[in-house]
Amino acid sequence: MPKVTVVVRDVGKLKPDYSLQFDLPGVPSVGDYISINRPSEPEPYSEDLIVRKIWWRLHHPETESFSISGQEKTGKLTEVFVECDQAIGPYSLDRWRDRLEDASQRGVAVERFEIERFAVRQDEAQSMKEG
């Protein structure tokens, strides 16, 4: 299982906002949706992301462009960065959704997951539970 660093970009920028490490069964692909749930938030509400770039960092023990000794050496994975843009998904946290919708109203390009799901804001779900 590769250790992957998910890098979340600032809204509308290439600059990283924050990053988190994960042990994953594989490496996400460009265009994949990622939803991160934290222990402080109820399921299924999440921080939603769209994968934009994958940066593979590799190390190879050979210093020449080919093996001089005739014995090929094998390199290894150093780390993988999965760069993501913040997006609006059907279960986005209220504060996440509100911040991205505000950015969108200011003219920043903000994407939404292209899926149909029934979605209820956290505050509405809480009202339904209490009422």
N, C-alpha and C positions, 0 to 999 in steps of 0.2 A: 504494500500500500504506500503510495507516494505521499510525502508530507507536502502540502500545498499552502502557499501564502495567498490568501484572497486580499487583493488590494482594491479598496473602494475609493474611486476618484471623487474629488469635489464636484458638486453639481455643475455641469456645463464646462468642466476644465479637465486637463490631463493630470493636474497635480493631485497626488494622493491625499485623501482625507484621513483614512486610517487603514490598518491592515489587521487580519486575524489569521492564525494558522489552524489548519485542519488536517486530519488523517482521512483521506478519501480512498474509495475503492478504485478510482481512476481520476484522470484529469479532465475537467470540464472542457467543452469546445466553445469556440467563438459562436455567439448567438444563444448559448444556453441561458436558462433562467436559474438563478440561485436565490433562495429565501433563507435568511438566517433568523432563527428564533433564539432569544436569550432567556435565561431563567427568570428575569424580572418581568417578562411579558407572557400573557396567556397564549396557549396554542389556539389557533394557527397563526396568530399575528406575528409579522416579521418585517425585517429590513430586506427589501427586494432589489435584486441586481440583475444586470444583463452582462454576460461575459463579452469583452471587447478584444482583448489580446492575451496570448499565452506567451510567457517568457521562460524558456528552458535555459537554465544555467548548468553547463556540463564541464567536467574536468577530464582531461586525457593525459595519461602518464608519458606519452611519447612526445619528445621535443622536436623531432624531425617531421617532415611532411609524410613520411612513410617509415616503416620498420626497417632499420638497417640490419638488425640481427636475424631477420627472417622469421622471428616470432612476433606475431601481432599482439599488441597489448590492447586491452579493452578499457574504455573510459567509463565513467560513472556519472550519475545524476548528482548535482550539487544542490539545486533547489528549483522549484517551479513557482513562478508568480502568475496568478490569474487576475488580470486587471479588469475591473468591472465598473460600469456606470450605474448610478442609482436609478431606479425605475419604480413605477407604480404597479403593484400587483393586486390581485383581488383581496388579499389578506394583509395588505400593508398596514403597519402601525398607524394610528391616527396622526401622531406627530410627524411621522415620516411622510405620509400622504400629503398632509397640509403644507409642509415645507416644500415638497416638490411641486405641488399645484401652485403655490405662491411663485416659485421660480419660473414655472411655465407662463404664468400671467405676466411676468417681467420680460418675456421673450426668450428665455432659456429653453433649449430643446430638451424635453423630458419625455422618455418613452414609457409606454405602458405595455405590460405583458399582453400579447395577442392571443388571449384565451378567454373563453366564456366560463365564468364561474359565478355562482351566487356569492355576493360579498356583502358583509354588514360591517359598518364601522365599529370599532371597539366601544365607543360611547353609546351607540345604539344597542349593541348586544348587552351591555351592562344594564341599560334601562329596561330591556326585555326581561332580564333575569330578576331584577328588583320589582318589576311591576307585575 
